[in-house]
């Protein structure tokens, strides 16, 4: 059976005070508290600003080495593409991850591409060159356009020992469909919620404002058990962070899987 890691996408949410974090807990103690409740964290602040080794070491120290990390790649590599700079950017990104690698606390780097990253020749060529640059670290890719869901992509990722991110999101025409694909020894699921009404109309809070019901979580139990039989590592991260719903659902799923 594979090793199971469960957590949330991000942790530094002041609005979680009184809901998850104790009301009087100082913000600089959030990570310490979080690491007492979960065994993994998907760090997404690294998408907005290129991380540094000093920052990653600080994360290690504050979490007291109790959790492992999935680090979201900087947006210059996935969204605001700076193709002429990708070698420099990947070098900086990998250098930042070195403290996590040294302490065996890096689960993977997550490269999440937007829906506008189409399944076309130029995009496929860019992805290929990018994966060559990061072939020495564990990598998972997340796509948002359903056209990437095909056997050619899965085979190519297997050949490059790259993980595929399974996503649960609203059932909208061009978005990814839930399909439990595993392309290397790491299985990865991101739970974005199913708020179809706000997916294109909301901001980064309202888009993910969704609480999974107990029956919805139950639907994932058997497929996750199968992934644990197929993969060495299974990572589950809840991105429905509004109103601390990610914490509620992560804890419920953790208990559900424990009881099976």
C-alpha positions as CSV (number, residue, x, y, z in Angstrom):
1,X,0.0,0.0,0.0
2,X,1.2,3.5,-0.8
3,X,1.8,6.2,1.8
4,X,-1.1,8.7,2.2
5,X,-0.7,12.5,2.5
6,X,-3.7,14.8,3.1
7,X,-3.7,18.5,3.5
8,X,-5.0,21.8,2.1
9,X,-3.9,24.1,-0.7
10,X,-2.4,26.9,1.3
11,X,-2.6,27.6,5.0
12,X,-2.0,31.3,5.5
13,X,-5.7,32.3,5.6
14,X,-6.5,34.8,8.4
15,X,-10.2,34.1,7.9
16,X,-9.6,30.6,9.2
17,X,-9.1,32.1,12.7
18,X,-11.8,30.9,15.0
19,X,-12.8,28.2,12.5
20,X,-9.6,26.2,12.3
21,X,-6.9,28.3,13.9
22,X,-7.4,29.3,17.6
23,X,-8.9,32.8,17.7
24,X,-5.8,34.4,19.5
25,X,-3.2,32.5,17.5
26,X,-0.6,34.8,15.9
27,X,-0.3,34.6,12.2
28,X,3.3,33.6,12.3
29,X,2.2,30.6,14.3
30,X,-0.2,29.3,11.6
31,X,2.2,26.9,10.0
32,X,3.3,25.4,13.3
33,X,-0.4,24.8,14.2
34,X,-1.2,23.5,10.8
35,X,1.7,20.9,11.0
36,X,0.2,19.6,14.2
37,X,-3.1,18.8,12.3
38,X,-2.0,17.5,8.9
39,X,1.0,15.6,7.4
40,X,1.2,17.5,4.1
41,X,0.8,21.0,2.7
42,X,0.4,22.2,-0.9
43,X,2.2,25.5,-0.8
44,X,0.6,27.9,-3.4
45,X,2.2,31.2,-2.4
46,X,5.2,30.1,-4.5
47,X,3.0,30.6,-7.6
48,X,2.8,34.4,-7.0
49,X,6.4,35.0,-6.0
50,X,9.4,32.9,-6.9
51,X,10.4,31.1,-3.7
52,X,13.9,31.1,-2.2
53,X,15.9,28.6,-0.3
54,X,15.8,30.8,2.8
55,X,12.0,30.9,2.6
56,X,11.8,27.1,2.3
57,X,14.2,26.6,5.2
58,X,12.0,28.9,7.2
59,X,9.0,26.7,6.3
60,X,10.9,23.6,7.5
61,X,11.8,25.2,10.8
62,X,8.3,26.6,11.5
63,X,6.7,23.3,10.7
64,X,9.3,21.4,12.8
65,X,9.8,18.9,10.0
66,X,6.4,17.3,10.8
67,X,4.9,17.8,7.3
68,X,6.0,17.2,3.7
69,X,5.4,19.8,1.0
70,X,4.1,20.0,-2.5
71,X,5.3,23.3,-4.0
72,X,3.3,25.0,-6.7
73,X,5.5,26.3,-9.5
74,X,6.0,30.0,-10.1
75,X,3.5,31.6,-12.6
76,X,6.2,32.6,-15.0
77,X,6.7,28.9,-15.8
78,X,3.0,28.1,-16.3
79,X,0.7,31.1,-16.8
80,X,2.5,34.4,-17.6
81,X,4.9,32.3,-19.7
82,X,8.3,33.8,-20.2
83,X,9.6,31.2,-22.6
84,X,12.9,32.9,-23.2
85,X,13.5,32.8,-19.5
86,X,12.3,29.3,-18.6
87,X,15.8,27.9,-18.1
88,X,16.7,30.6,-15.7
89,X,13.4,30.4,-13.9
90,X,13.5,26.6,-13.5
91,X,17.1,27.0,-12.2
92,X,15.9,29.5,-9.6
93,X,12.9,27.4,-8.7
94,X,14.9,24.2,-8.2
95,X,17.5,26.0,-6.1
96,X,14.8,27.2,-3.8
97,X,13.7,23.6,-3.2
98,X,17.1,22.3,-2.2
99,X,16.4,22.6,1.6
100,X,13.3,20.4,1.2
101,X,15.2,17.9,-0.9
102,X,18.0,17.7,1.7
103,X,15.5,16.9,4.5
104,X,13.4,14.6,2.3
105,X,10.4,16.8,2.8
106,X,9.6,17.5,-0.9
107,X,6.7,15.5,-2.2
108,X,6.8,17.2,-5.6
109,X,6.7,20.4,-7.6
110,X,3.2,21.0,-9.0
111,X,3.1,22.7,-12.4
112,X,-0.5,23.8,-12.8
113,X,-1.4,25.2,-16.3
114,X,-4.4,27.3,-17.0
115,X,-7.4,26.4,-19.3
116,X,-5.8,28.7,-21.9
117,X,-2.8,26.4,-22.2
118,X,-4.2,24.4,-25.1
119,X,-3.4,21.0,-26.4
120,X,-1.5,22.3,-29.4
121,X,2.0,21.8,-30.9
122,X,3.7,24.8,-29.4
123,X,2.3,24.1,-25.9
124,X,3.3,20.4,-26.1
125,X,6.8,21.4,-27.2
126,X,7.1,23.9,-24.4
127,X,5.9,21.3,-21.8
128,X,8.5,18.8,-23.1
129,X,11.4,21.2,-22.8
130,X,10.2,22.3,-19.4
131,X,10.0,18.7,-18.1
132,X,13.5,18.1,-19.3
133,X,14.7,21.0,-17.2
134,X,13.0,19.6,-14.1
135,X,13.6,15.9,-14.7
136,X,15.9,15.7,-11.6
137,X,13.0,16.6,-9.1
138,X,9.6,14.9,-8.6
139,X,7.1,16.7,-10.7
140,X,3.3,16.6,-11.1
141,X,1.4,18.5,-13.9
142,X,-2.1,19.8,-13.7
143,X,-4.1,20.7,-16.8
144,X,-7.4,22.6,-16.9
145,X,-8.4,21.9,-20.5
146,X,-10.0,18.5,-21.0
147,X,-8.3,18.0,-24.4
148,X,-5.1,17.1,-22.5
149,X,-6.9,14.0,-21.2
150,X,-5.8,11.4,-23.7
151,X,-3.6,8.4,-23.9
152,X,-0.8,10.1,-25.8
153,X,-0.3,12.5,-23.0
154,X,-0.5,9.8,-20.3
155,X,2.1,7.7,-22.2
156,X,4.4,10.7,-22.7
157,X,4.2,11.5,-18.9
158,X,5.0,7.9,-18.0
159,X,8.1,8.0,-20.3
160,X,9.2,11.2,-18.5
161,X,8.4,9.8,-15.0
162,X,6.0,12.8,-14.5
163,X,2.9,12.6,-12.3
164,X,-0.6,13.5,-13.5
165,X,-2.9,15.6,-11.3
166,X,-6.4,14.3,-11.0
167,X,-8.8,17.1,-10.4
168,X,-12.3,17.4,-9.1
169,X,-14.0,20.5,-10.3
170,X,-17.3,21.7,-11.7
171,X,-18.7,19.6,-14.5
172,X,-18.3,22.3,-17.2
173,X,-17.8,21.6,-20.9
174,X,-14.1,22.4,-21.3
175,X,-12.8,21.5,-17.8
176,X,-11.1,18.3,-16.8
177,X,-13.3,15.3,-16.1
178,X,-12.7,13.2,-13.0
179,X,-10.6,10.2,-14.1
180,X,-8.3,8.4,-11.7
181,X,-5.1,8.3,-13.9
182,X,-1.7,7.5,-12.4
183,X,1.3,8.0,-14.6
184,X,4.2,7.2,-12.2
185,X,4.6,6.2,-8.6
186,X,2.8,9.3,-7.3
187,X,-1.0,9.8,-7.4
188,X,-2.3,13.3,-6.8
189,X,-5.8,14.7,-6.4
190,X,-6.8,18.3,-6.1
191,X,-10.3,19.0,-4.8
192,X,-11.4,22.4,-6.2
193,X,-15.0,22.1,-5.3
194,X,-18.0,22.1,-7.7
195,X,-19.1,25.7,-7.7
196,X,-20.1,25.8,-11.3
197,X,-21.9,29.2,-11.0
198,X,-18.8,31.0,-9.8
199,X,-16.1,29.2,-11.7
200,X,-15.8,31.8,-14.4
201,X,-17.6,34.6,-12.7
202,X,-15.9,34.6,-9.2
203,X,-12.6,35.5,-7.8
204,X,-10.0,33.2,-6.1
205,X,-12.3,33.0,-3.0
206,X,-15.8,32.6,-4.4
207,X,-14.7,30.2,-7.2
208,X,-13.6,27.7,-4.6
209,X,-16.5,28.4,-2.2
210,X,-17.8,24.9,-1.9
211,X,-18.3,22.3,0.9
212,X,-18.3,18.7,-0.2
213,X,-21.1,16.7,1.5
214,X,-20.3,13.5,3.3
215,X,-21.9,11.5,0.5
216,X,-19.7,13.2,-2.1
217,X,-16.6,12.4,-0.1
218,X,-17.7,8.8,0.2
219,X,-17.6,8.6,-3.6
220,X,-13.8,9.1,-3.5
221,X,-13.1,6.4,-0.9
222,X,-12.9,3.3,-3.1
223,X,-10.9,5.0,-6.0
224,X,-8.4,6.4,-3.5
225,X,-8.0,2.9,-2.0
226,X,-7.2,1.7,-5.5
227,X,-4.7,4.4,-6.0
228,X,-3.0,3.4,-2.8
229,X,-2.6,0.0,-4.2
230,X,-1.1,1.3,-7.4
231,X,1.1,4.1,-6.2
232,X,3.9,4.6,-3.7
233,X,2.6,8.0,-2.7
234,X,-0.9,9.4,-2.8
235,X,-1.4,13.1,-2.2
236,X,-4.8,14.7,-1.5
237,X,-5.2,18.4,-1.3
238,X,-8.4,20.5,-0.8
239,X,-8.4,23.8,-2.6
240,X,-11.9,24.9,-1.5
241,X,-10.4,27.2,1.0
242,X,-13.2,29.7,1.5
243,X,-14.6,29.6,5.1
244,X,-12.1,26.9,6.0
245,X,-14.1,24.3,4.1
246,X,-10.8,22.8,2.9
247,X,-9.9,21.9,6.5
248,X,-13.4,20.4,7.2
249,X,-13.3,18.2,4.1
250,X,-9.7,17.2,4.5
251,X,-10.3,16.0,8.1
252,X,-13.5,14.2,7.1
253,X,-11.9,12.4,4.3
254,X,-8.9,11.5,6.5
255,X,-11.3,9.9,9.0
256,X,-13.3,8.2,6.3
257,X,-10.2,6.5,4.8
258,X,-8.9,5.5,8.2
259,X,-12.2,3.7,8.9
260,X,-12.1,1.6,5.7
